[in-house]
Amino acid sequence: MSAYFHLKPSGIQYMFNLKGGNGEVVLTSERYTTKQNAQAGIASVKANSPYDARYDRRTTTGGSPYFVLKGSNGEIIGTSEAYSSASARDNGISWVKANAPSAPTRE
């Protein structure tokens, strides 16, 4: 099983997770007011994920590396989990670049 976007309701809103074949969440979206907006968010992740300049490498207040993926307008379209090291975070970015563009959506 390969990567996929899991589109789901979140209260009265919608959100999605990009998951690996093992079911682990790699990237999480914000909450969207409509299902159509969440689907547009998935399309934006697919379009922007191949470009390294769209990734902002960050560190949590506790010192754990993570990343955000931004759209061409600079808005955050996905946030990663916290990683144990900068190299693990960079591997996560490489994985998203390779897998997000062709990942199907499941509900």
C-alpha positions in Angstrom: 0.0 0.0 0.0 1.4 3.4 -0.9 0.8 7.0 0.3 -2.7 8.4 0.3 -4.7 11.4 1.5 -7.3 10.6 4.1 -10.1 13.2 3.8 -12.4 13.2 6.8 -14.9 15.3 8.7 -13.6 17.2 11.8 -16.6 18.3 13.7 -18.6 20.4 11.2 -15.5 21.0 9.1 -13.2 18.9 7.0 -9.5 18.1 7.1 -7.0 15.7 5.6 -3.9 13.8 6.5 -1.2 12.5 4.1 -0.5 9.0 5.3 2.2 6.5 4.4 1.4 2.9 3.4 1.8 1.9 7.1 -1.0 4.4 8.1 1.4 6.8 9.8 0.4 10.5 9.4 3.2 12.5 7.7 1.3 15.7 7.0 -1.8 17.3 8.5 -4.0 20.0 7.0 -5.8 22.9 8.7 -9.6 22.6 9.1 -11.7 23.7 6.1 -15.3 24.9 6.2 -16.3 22.7 3.2 -15.4 19.4 1.7 -14.7 21.1 -1.6 -12.2 23.5 0.1 -10.4 20.5 1.7 -10.2 18.8 -1.7 -8.7 22.0 -3.1 -6.2 21.9 -0.2 -5.2 18.3 -1.3 -4.8 19.6 -4.9 -2.5 22.4 -3.6 -0.4 19.9 -1.6 0.0 17.8 -4.8 0.9 20.9 -6.9 3.4 22.4 -4.4 5.0 19.4 -2.7 7.7 18.8 -5.4 9.3 22.2 -4.8 11.9 22.5 -2.1 11.3 26.3 -1.7 7.7 25.5 -0.5 9.0 23.8 2.7 9.8 25.8 5.8 12.0 23.8 8.1 11.2 24.7 11.7 11.8 23.6 15.3 9.2 23.2 18.1 9.6 25.1 21.4 10.8 21.8 22.8 13.5 21.5 20.2 12.0 18.9 17.8 12.4 19.5 14.1 9.3 19.6 11.9 8.3 21.2 8.6 5.4 23.1 7.0 4.4 23.0 3.4 3.3 26.3 1.9 1.4 27.2 -1.2 2.5 29.6 -3.8 0.7 32.3 -1.9 2.8 31.6 1.2 -0.1 30.1 3.2 0.5 26.9 5.1 -1.2 24.0 3.5 0.2 21.2 5.7 2.2 20.6 8.9 4.3 17.6 9.6 4.8 15.6 12.8 7.7 16.4 15.1 10.8 14.4 14.2 13.6 13.2 16.4 16.3 14.8 14.3 16.9 17.3 11.4 17.9 14.4 9.1 14.7 12.5 9.9 12.7 15.7 9.1 14.6 16.1 5.8 13.8 12.4 5.0 10.1 13.3 5.7 10.3 16.2 3.2 11.9 13.9 0.6 9.1 11.4 1.2 6.4 14.0 0.7 8.1 15.3 -2.5 8.2 11.8 -3.9 4.7 10.5 -2.8 2.2 13.4 -2.5 1.9 14.3 -6.1 0.4 11.0 -7.1 -1.3 10.0 -3.9 -5.0 9.1 -4.2 -7.7 10.4 -1.8 -9.7 8.2 0.5 -12.6 9.1 2.7 
